[in-house]
Amino acid sequence: MGDALAGLKVADFTWVGVGPVTIKSLADHGATVVHVESHNRVDVLRNAPPFKDREQGINHGSFFANFNTSKLGVSLNLAHPKALAVAKRLIEWSDVVAESFTPGTMAKWGLDYESVRSWQPDVVYYSTCQLGQTGPWAPHPGYGTQLAALAGFYHLASWPGGEPAGPYGAYTDFISPRFGITAILAALDHRRRTGKGTHVDLSQLEAGVQFIGPYLMDALNNEHEPALPGNSDPLAAPHGVYPCHGPMTESGIPEHWIAIAVFEEEQWRSLCGVLGGPEWAAEPRFASLQGRKEHEAELDERLGEWTRDQEAQRLMSRLQKVGVPAGVVQSCEALHVDPQLAHWGGFLELEHQEIGRHLYDGLSFKLSKSPGRLSRSGPVLGQHNDEVYKGILGMDPEEYEALKADGVFE
């Protein structure tokens, strides 16, 4: 079985999150990806924890290594006047050019889409940024945390009566790559059929709002602002996370929790059976979804009082066996020993030049005939300079050493 994208060549000028994660999928499925960086302006993710042995260093961060698996890494100082010619050689070698800078950055170097297509008209050029390449807000820089707020997630995820509280992390950084991967593959298919190149302009804001379509349509057509649901769901009760038996944090919060969702009356009856048929569960006000929604706060309190004495994993198994949707709220540590993720290859070990043996996210999907693989860990800065510049681009040793001495590869 071969790699699905073997033979595809990518010049990767992306940095931080969205761009690297998008192009990582191409690399993990066999594309030859050359990731371009600079010592003069280090990728901010290289300085983001966690670090090897908790010692900060540009080659010690697991975030960067994880987001750039299977890639070759080179250093190239695009601010150097001689670097442009090197970048052009890399682009001429490639099938796909990818960048994730603020709009206008690549144009300053003469490496934007319009410039590149003038000498390479069939190029597939992928740009991703906060708000797209055009429009009144396009120049605004930022990260996925700001985009999650702009796209409405911080409002919708807030607790009733509380302050904005969005989903964990730079949420749109992990939504947008799914759109980007698909768009790049579509552009490559278009070129295969027509011989024409494409500029893929991906707005992370636009990608994010795709996931709240029903709320947007309700606001647009009905002028209805959605209520903040917290953990509740309009079609289910109970629906939430409930404390379980186990240790407490220093602030008195249980460390073990379980999520339970009841959408159907049969599920409610099954839950009551596991509860042992307490008197309160048989009260008429809890006999229907409407009644349970009207008394949801008390229902959650009653259920939480019972789950506090239950071991989370055992309770999850009991509920699932009788058809009640339930799942343990797992910690990061628990995920690494989860038997289903272990079977699937959710985490894989790779050797990193400075970090050593380290766990990386496995592939999120598998193709039956070309399943993909993590061929190498993310590179240390400039790790593959010799291999790329002298091997792939064919520089003779004298030229390479002269450019190196001149600071082009800083």
KETOR-348364 format. One record per residue (C-alpha): x, y, z; residue in one letter; residue number from 0. Coordinates in pm, 1 decimal. Each point is the difference from the previous one (the first is absolute). Layout:
# KETOR-348364
X | Y | Z | A | NUM
...
# end
This chain:
# KETOR-348364
0.0 | 0.0 | 0.0 | M | 0
138.2 | 340.5 | -97.8 | G | 1
-61.7 | 346.2 | 138.8 | D | 2
-301.4 | 177.6 | -148.4 | A | 3
189.9 | 323.0 | -72.5 | L | 4
340.0 | -142.7 | -91.1 | A | 5
165.8 | 224.3 | -259.5 | G | 6
-180.4 | 317.0 | 108.7 | L | 7
243.7 | 282.0 | 83.2 | K | 8
-86.1 | 282.7 | 239.6 | V | 9
183.9 | 322.3 | 86.3 | A | 10
-133.1 | 70.0 | 349.1 | D | 11
34.5 | 361.0 | 120.2 | F | 12
-267.2 | -40.7 | 270.1 | T | 13
55.2 | 54.0 | 369.9 | W | 14
-163.4 | -39.0 | 343.9 | V | 15
-318.1 | -215.2 | -20.0 | G | 16
-250.4 | -6.6 | -285.1 | V | 17
242.1 | -5.9 | -291.9 | G | 18
244.4 | -256.4 | 142.9 | P | 19
-282.3 | -234.5 | 107.2 | V | 20
-155.2 | 20.2 | -347.5 | T | 21
323.6 | -79.7 | -181.1 | I | 22
92.8 | -265.5 | 257.5 | K | 23
-285.4 | -213.6 | -134.6 | S | 24
149.8 | 17.0 | -348.9 | L | 25
341.0 | -100.5 | 138.9 | A | 26
-145.0 | -283.6 | 208.9 | D | 27
-152.3 | -142.9 | -319.0 | H | 28
321.2 | 0.4 | -197.1 | G | 29
51.3 | 350.2 | -140.0 | A | 30
355.2 | 136.3 | 9.1 | T | 31
-43.1 | 315.1 | 207.8 | V | 32
276.7 | 253.8 | 59.0 | V | 33
-88.1 | 218.8 | 297.4 | H | 34
171.0 | 341.6 | -14.6 | V | 35
95.6 | 194.2 | 315.4 | E | 36
249.1 | 260.2 | 116.3 | S | 37
228.0 | 35.5 | 302.3 | H | 38
-65.8 | 375.6 | -13.2 | N | 39
-372.6 | -39.8 | 60.0 | R | 40
-59.8 | -332.6 | 167.8 | V | 41
-343.5 | -157.3 | -26.2 | D | 42
-181.6 | 101.9 | 320.5 | V | 43
-112.1 | -358.5 | 49.6 | L | 44
362.8 | -104.2 | 49.3 | R | 45
-5.6 | 200.6 | 322.7 | N | 46
-330.3 | -141.7 | 123.2 | A | 47
-6.9 | -264.7 | 276.0 | P | 48
7.4 | -285.9 | 79.9 | P | 49
376.1 | -36.6 | -36.9 | F | 50
237.1 | -293.3 | 25.2 | K | 51
97.7 | -29.9 | 369.8 | D | 52
-188.1 | 331.7 | 48.5 | R | 53
297.4 | 188.1 | -144.0 | E | 54
-103.9 | 268.2 | -248.5 | Q | 55
176.5 | -14.6 | -333.2 | G | 56
-92.6 | 44.6 | -365.1 | I | 57
57.5 | -370.9 | -62.1 | N | 58
-151.8 | -123.9 | 326.6 | H | 59
-368.4 | 81.0 | -58.5 | G | 60
-230.8 | -294.4 | -67.0 | S | 61
-271.5 | 219.8 | -158.2 | F | 62
217.0 | 92.3 | -295.8 | F | 63
137.3 | -352.5 | -38.7 | A | 64
-352.7 | -143.7 | 5.1 | N | 65
-141.5 | 246.4 | -255.0 | F | 66
278.8 | -57.6 | -252.5 | N | 67
47.2 | -374.5 | -19.8 | T | 68
127.6 | -162.7 | -320.1 | S | 69
145.3 | 329.7 | -129.7 | K | 70
349.3 | 102.8 | -102.4 | L | 71
103.2 | 322.4 | 175.2 | G | 72
227.3 | 273.5 | -133.4 | V | 73
100.8 | 343.8 | 119.9 | S | 74
-13.0 | 291.8 | -244.1 | L | 75
19.0 | 368.2 | 91.1 | N | 76
-248.6 | 156.1 | -242.2 | L | 77
111.7 | 344.9 | 112.8 | A | 78
339.2 | -65.5 | -161.7 | H | 79
23.4 | 131.9 | -359.1 | P | 80
147.5 | -327.7 | -127.7 | K | 81
-270.7 | -215.7 | 159.6 | A | 82
-266.7 | 87.2 | -257.0 | L | 83
180.3 | -189.4 | -276.1 | A | 84
24.9 | -303.8 | 226.6 | V | 85
-369.7 | 20.3 | 87.6 | A | 86
-86.2 | 20.5 | -371.1 | K | 87
200.6 | -314.9 | -69.1 | R | 88
-191.7 | -179.0 | 272.7 | L | 89
-332.1 | 121.7 | -138.7 | I | 90
95.6 | -103.7 | -355.1 | E | 91
69.6 | -349.2 | 134.7 | W | 92
-336.6 | -20.7 | 174.9 | S | 93
-356.1 | -85.7 | -103.3 | D | 94
-157.6 | 180.9 | 294.5 | V | 95
104.6 | 320.8 | 175.7 | V | 96
-148.6 | 59.2 | 345.4 | A | 97
15.5 | 308.5 | 222.3 | E | 98
-183.5 | 121.0 | 310.0 | S | 99
129.5 | 352.3 | 55.9 | F | 100
-197.2 | 320.9 | 39.3 | T | 101
-116.6 | 115.8 | -347.2 | P | 102
270.0 | 194.2 | -182.1 | G | 103
297.4 | -172.4 | 163.3 | T | 104
78.8 | -230.5 | -292.4 | M | 105
-54.0 | 290.5 | -242.1 | A | 106
278.4 | 196.7 | 171.4 | K | 107
238.1 | -276.3 | -105.5 | W | 108
-151.0 | -34.8 | -347.0 | G | 109
-126.5 | -348.0 | 88.0 | L | 110
-376.4 | 62.9 | 5.1 | D | 111
-232.7 | -192.4 | -230.8 | Y | 112
-11.8 | 259.5 | -277.7 | E | 113
380.5 | 18.9 | -8.8 | S | 114
49.1 | -376.3 | 6.4 | V | 115
-259.3 | -72.9 | -268.2 | R | 116
184.0 | 237.2 | -237.1 | S | 117
280.2 | -254.6 | -25.7 | W | 118
-186.9 | -314.0 | 113.8 | Q | 119
-357.2 | 28.9 | -129.9 | P | 120
-109.9 | -349.2 | 107.9 | D | 121
96.2 | 49.4 | 364.9 | V | 122
-244.4 | -103.4 | 272.3 | V | 123
46.4 | 278.0 | 255.0 | Y | 124
-155.8 | -33.9 | 345.9 | Y | 125
-43.4 | 305.6 | 224.5 | S | 126
-162.0 | -13.6 | 340.3 | T | 127
-30.6 | 280.5 | 252.4 | C | 128
-243.7 | 140.1 | 253.2 | Q | 129
-245.9 | 173.3 | -230.2 | L | 130
101.8 | -78.6 | -357.7 | G | 131
209.1 | 197.2 | -247.2 | Q | 132
-255.7 | 276.5 | -68.7 | T | 133
-256.4 | 209.8 | 182.8 | G | 134
2.4 | 281.6 | 257.6 | P | 135
136.7 | -220.4 | 281.6 | W | 136
239.7 | -210.8 | -205.3 | A | 137
321.2 | 163.0 | 133.2 | P | 138
-83.4 | -82.5 | 363.0 | H | 139
246.9 | -254.7 | 143.9 | P | 140
-83.7 | -245.3 | 273.2 | G | 141
-34.6 | -361.3 | 109.1 | Y | 142
-273.4 | -260.1 | 28.1 | G | 143
-105.5 | 120.3 | 344.0 | T | 144
-102.1 | 335.0 | -149.7 | Q | 145
-170.3 | -175.9 | -293.7 | L | 146
-199.4 | -224.6 | 231.6 | A | 147
-134.0 | 320.4 | 158.1 | A | 148
-65.5 | 175.0 | -333.7 | L | 149
-175.7 | -309.2 | -136.5 | A | 150
-247.4 | -2.7 | 289.8 | G | 151
123.0 | -300.4 | 196.5 | F | 152
85.9 | 193.8 | 314.8 | Y | 153
-355.6 | 131.5 | 15.5 | H | 154
-171.6 | -331.9 | -68.1 | L | 155
220.1 | -197.7 | 238.1 | A | 156
-52.5 | 238.9 | 290.4 | S | 157
-185.0 | -106.6 | 311.0 | W | 158
-338.6 | 168.9 | 57.3 | P | 159
57.2 | 323.8 | 189.1 | G | 160
376.4 | -37.8 | -15.7 | G | 161
285.0 | 159.2 | -189.4 | E | 162
106.3 | -114.7 | -349.3 | P | 163
172.2 | -338.2 | 24.2 | A | 164
92.7 | -159.5 | -326.3 | G | 165
113.0 | -351.1 | -86.0 | P | 166
350.0 | -97.4 | 103.3 | Y | 167
294.7 | 135.5 | -195.6 | G | 168
25.8 | 156.4 | -343.4 | A | 169
-316.5 | -173.9 | -117.1 | Y | 170
-7.9 | 114.9 | -363.3 | T | 171
360.1 | -117.2 | -41.9 | D | 172
-137.2 | -353.0 | 3.7 | F | 173
-312.2 | 63.2 | -207.9 | I | 174
160.8 | 184.6 | -290.8 | S | 175
254.1 | -266.8 | -105.6 | P | 176
-283.3 | -239.1 | -90.9 | R | 177
-124.5 | 254.7 | -252.4 | F | 178
353.6 | 79.6 | -117.6 | G | 179
97.7 | -360.7 | -68.2 | I | 180
-314.7 | -56.8 | -204.3 | T | 181
42.9 | 322.5 | -197.0 | A | 182
363.3 | -76.0 | -85.4 | I | 183
-87.5 | -349.2 | -121.7 | L | 184
-287.2 | 143.0 | -206.4 | A | 185
238.1 | 256.3 | -153.4 | A | 186
247.0 | -276.3 | -86.1 | L | 187
-276.8 | -200.7 | -164.1 | D | 188
-106.8 | 310.2 | -193.6 | H | 189
358.2 | 44.9 | -124.4 | R | 190
21.1 | -366.9 | -97.0 | R | 191
-313.6 | 35.1 | -212.1 | R | 192
56.1 | 347.3 | -145.3 | T | 193
370.0 | 84.4 | 40.1 | G | 194
-97.8 | 318.6 | 187.0 | K | 195
122.7 | 119.6 | 337.2 | G | 196
-207.6 | 136.8 | 286.7 | T | 197
29.6 | 241.1 | 291.1 | H | 198
-172.7 | -145.3 | 306.2 | V | 199
-85.2 | 288.7 | 235.2 | D | 200
-121.2 | -145.1 | 330.4 | L | 201
-149.4 | 234.4 | 260.1 | S | 202
10.8 | -161.0 | 342.8 | Q | 203
-299.0 | 212.7 | 102.1 | L | 204
-203.0 | -133.9 | -291.8 | E | 205
104.7 | -357.1 | 83.8 | A | 206
-98.5 | 47.3 | 363.2 | G | 207
-349.8 | 135.9 | -56.1 | V | 208
-87.8 | -306.1 | -210.7 | Q | 209
-39.7 | -187.6 | 328.0 | F | 210
-267.3 | 230.4 | 143.1 | I | 211
-217.3 | 14.6 | -311.7 | G | 212
-334.6 | -78.7 | 172.5 | P | 213
55.2 | 279.7 | 254.4 | Y | 214
89.6 | 246.5 | -275.3 | L | 215
-307.7 | -91.4 | -204.4 | M | 216
-223.3 | 32.4 | 305.5 | D | 217
139.5 | 346.0 | 72.9 | A | 218
-23.8 | 109.7 | -364.6 | L | 219
-349.1 | -129.6 | -74.9 | N | 220
-169.3 | 16.9 | 339.0 | N | 221
199.8 | 277.2 | 170.0 | E | 222
47.1 | -247.3 | 283.7 | H | 223
309.5 | 11.4 | 216.4 | E | 224
67.2 | -351.9 | 132.5 | P | 225
-15.6 | -63.3 | 371.1 | A | 226
328.5 | -97.8 | 159.4 | L | 227
-42.1 | -370.2 | 73.7 | P | 228
302.5 | -80.2 | 215.3 | G | 229
10.1 | -380.7 | -5.0 | N | 230
-370.5 | -41.8 | -76.2 | S | 231
-157.9 | -94.3 | -333.0 | D | 232
-352.2 | 98.9 | -113.4 | P | 233
-76.7 | -358.0 | -105.4 | L | 234
141.1 | -187.8 | 299.4 | A | 235
-33.0 | -19.3 | 378.9 | A | 236
201.8 | -85.0 | 191.9 | P | 237
288.1 | 127.6 | -212.3 | H | 238
316.8 | 100.9 | 178.4 | G | 239
310.6 | -104.2 | 189.0 | V | 240
-32.7 | -136.1 | 351.2 | Y | 241
254.9 | -50.9 | 280.1 | P | 242
117.0 | -350.0 | 86.8 | C | 243
176.8 | -170.0 | 290.4 | H | 244
368.3 | 77.9 | 35.5 | G | 245
252.4 | 258.3 | 113.8 | P | 246
-70.7 | 371.3 | 20.5 | M | 247
207.8 | 293.4 | -119.3 | T | 248
148.6 | 246.0 | 250.3 | E | 249
-301.6 | 225.4 | -58.6 | S | 250
-243.0 | -282.8 | 78.5 | G | 251
-105.7 | -89.1 | -353.3 | I | 252
-36.2 | -371.6 | -87.6 | P | 253
266.6 | -125.8 | -240.9 | E | 254
-216.1 | -273.8 | -155.3 | H | 255
-310.9 | 75.7 | -206.2 | W | 256
-236.6 | -174.7 | -239.6 | I | 257
-205.6 | 140.3 | -289.8 | A | 258
-355.7 | -132.1 | -31.9 | I | 259
-252.4 | 82.2 | -273.3 | A | 260
-361.4 | -120.9 | -14.1 | V | 261
-186.6 | 74.2 | -324.2 | F | 262
-263.9 | -275.3 | 0.0 | E | 263
-251.4 | -125.4 | 253.3 | E | 264
145.2 | -351.4 | -19.4 | E | 265
336.8 | 144.4 | 98.0 | Q | 266
-162.4 | 176.2 | 296.1 | W | 267
-160.0 | -324.3 | 118.5 | R | 268
333.8 | -179.1 | -35.5 | S | 269
175.5 | 272.2 | 197.5 | L | 270
-260.6 | -27.9 | 276.8 | C | 271
66.3 | -374.0 | 9.7 | G | 272
371.6 | 56.0 | 54.7 | V | 273
-84.0 | 259.6 | 266.1 | L | 274
-192.3 | -273.3 | 181.8 | G | 275
-342.9 | 155.1 | -51.6 | G | 276
13.1 | 282.1 | 258.3 | P | 277
-330.2 | 160.2 | 95.5 | E | 278
90.5 | 341.1 | -137.8 | W | 279
62.0 | -145.3 | -350.4 | A | 280
-356.9 | -137.7 | -5.1 | A | 281
-159.3 | 338.7 | 70.2 | E | 282
-238.9 | 111.1 | -278.9 | P | 283
196.0 | 318.8 | -69.0 | R | 284
292.8 | -210.6 | -122.0 | F | 285
-213.7 | -234.8 | -210.9 | A | 286
44.7 | 190.3 | -328.7 | S | 287
271.9 | 197.3 | -174.2 | L | 288
-203.8 | 319.4 | 40.3 | Q | 289
-35.0 | -57.0 | 372.6 | G | 290
366.2 | -84.9 | 43.0 | R | 291
98.7 | 316.5 | -189.8 | K | 292
-227.8 | 212.1 | 220.7 | E | 293
165.6 | -144.3 | 311.4 | H | 294
345.6 | -49.7 | -147.2 | E | 295
194.8 | 172.8 | 277.5 | A | 296
-148.4 | -228.5 | 265.4 | E | 297
41.7 | -303.1 | -226.2 | L | 298
370.4 | 75.6 | -44.8 | D | 299
41.2 | 49.0 | 375.7 | E | 300
-170.7 | -329.9 | 82.1 | R | 301
197.1 | -192.4 | -260.4 | L | 302
326.4 | 160.7 | 109.6 | G | 303
-63.0 | -99.1 | 362.3 | E | 304
-28.1 | -363.1 | -111.1 | W | 305
297.8 | -2.9 | -238.6 | T | 306
229.4 | 139.7 | 273.3 | R | 307
8.6 | -348.1 | 154.7 | D | 308
63.1 | -181.0 | -330.5 | Q | 309
333.6 | -93.1 | -158.5 | E | 310
6.0 | 171.7 | -339.8 | A | 311
128.8 | -279.3 | -224.8 | Q | 312
-227.8 | -261.3 | 156.3 | R | 313
-301.7 | 228.8 | -24.9 | L | 314
75.4 | 75.6 | -364.4 | M | 315
4.8 | -372.8 | -79.7 | S | 316
-327.3 | -62.8 | 183.8 | R | 317
-178.2 | 284.0 | -178.1 | L | 318
132.3 | -87.3 | -343.5 | Q | 319
-107.6 | -364.2 | 40.0 | K | 320
-363.1 | 109.7 | 40.8 | V | 321
13.4 | 252.7 | -286.8 | G | 322
52.7 | 324.5 | 191.2 | V | 323
256.5 | 229.6 | -167.7 | P | 324
274.5 | 52.0 | 256.9 | A | 325
371.3 | 70.2 | -1.2 | G | 326
268.8 | 62.2 | 257.9 | V | 327
149.6 | 349.7 | -9.3 | V | 328
358.1 | -102.2 | -66.8 | Q | 329
313.6 | 188.3 | 95.8 | S | 330
292.2 | 37.3 | -238.9 | C | 331
182.5 | -266.4 | 199.4 | E | 332
-294.4 | -238.8 | -31.7 | A | 333
-13.3 | 46.9 | -377.0 | L | 334
351.0 | -139.5 | -30.6 | H | 335
-110.7 | -331.5 | 152.7 | V | 336
-343.9 | -15.8 | -162.5 | D | 337
-31.8 | -349.6 | -153.5 | P | 338
-200.3 | 115.6 | -302.1 | Q | 339
251.5 | 271.5 | -88.6 | L | 340
281.8 | -250.9 | 49.3 | A | 341
-169.0 | -242.0 | -241.0 | H | 342
-54.1 | 277.7 | -253.7 | W | 343
353.1 | 136.1 | 26.4 | G | 344
-114.5 | 327.6 | 147.9 | G | 345
349.4 | 73.2 | 132.1 | F | 346
322.7 | -112.0 | -164.4 | L | 347
360.7 | 18.4 | 111.3 | E | 348
262.3 | 170.9 | -215.2 | L | 349
363.8 | 89.3 | 50.8 | E | 350
72.4 | 372.8 | 11.8 | H | 351
351.9 | 133.3 | -43.4 | Q | 352
-4.3 | 187.3 | 333.8 | E | 353
-314.4 | -114.1 | 181.8 | I | 354
75.2 | -369.4 | -53.0 | G | 355
-280.0 | -259.5 | 6.4 | R | 356
-327.8 | 184.9 | 26.1 | H | 357
-372.4 | -56.5 | -59.8 | L | 358
-172.2 | 163.9 | -297.2 | Y | 359
-360.0 | 17.6 | -115.8 | D | 360
-74.7 | -286.8 | -236.6 | G | 361
-202.9 | 30.0 | -318.5 | L | 362
-362.8 | 101.3 | 47.6 | S | 363
-119.2 | -211.7 | -293.0 | F | 364
131.1 | -303.1 | -187.7 | K | 365
-23.7 | -76.2 | -370.2 | L | 366
-36.5 | -373.6 | -64.1 | S | 367
261.7 | -25.5 | -276.4 | K | 368
228.4 | 284.5 | 101.7 | S | 369
-49.2 | 59.0 | 373.8 | P | 370
270.4 | 265.1 | 46.2 | G | 371
271.3 | 10.8 | 263.8 | R | 372
207.7 | 235.5 | 210.5 | L | 373
332.2 | -35.3 | -178.4 | S | 374
197.9 | 230.2 | 230.7 | R | 375
-43.1 | 239.2 | 289.3 | S | 376
-18.4 | 373.4 | -53.2 | G | 377
345.9 | 136.8 | -91.0 | P | 378
236.4 | 200.4 | 213.6 | V | 379
61.7 | 340.9 | -154.6 | L | 380
201.4 | -42.2 | -321.5 | G | 381
37.1 | -376.3 | 47.3 | Q | 382
-20.9 | -88.5 | -370.5 | H | 383
184.2 | 293.6 | -157.2 | N | 384
266.2 | -218.2 | -160.5 | D | 385
-251.9 | -256.2 | -125.8 | E | 386
-233.0 | 258.4 | -153.4 | V | 387
236.1 | 265.4 | -135.1 | Y | 388
269.6 | -231.6 | -134.1 | K | 389
-220.3 | -301.6 | -70.6 | G | 390
-347.8 | 111.6 | -105.2 | I | 391
98.9 | 341.5 | -142.6 | L | 392
333.0 | -119.1 | -136.7 | G | 393
225.2 | 274.4 | 136.6 | M | 394
368.6 | -74.1 | -48.9 | D | 395
206.2 | -0.4 | 323.2 | P | 396
172.5 | 329.4 | -79.0 | E | 397
-327.3 | 188.7 | -54.3 | E | 398
-154.1 | -153.0 | 311.0 | Y | 399
294.2 | 86.7 | 223.9 | E | 400
16.3 | 355.4 | -137.9 | A | 401
-370.4 | 61.1 | 69.1 | L | 402
35.9 | -156.2 | 342.2 | K | 403
295.5 | 224.0 | 84.9 | A | 404
-196.6 | 302.7 | -121.7 | D | 405
-283.3 | -69.5 | 248.3 | G | 406
-263.6 | -103.5 | -254.3 | V | 407
-86.2 | -309.9 | 202.5 | F | 408
-33.9 | 179.4 | 333.9 | E | 409
# end
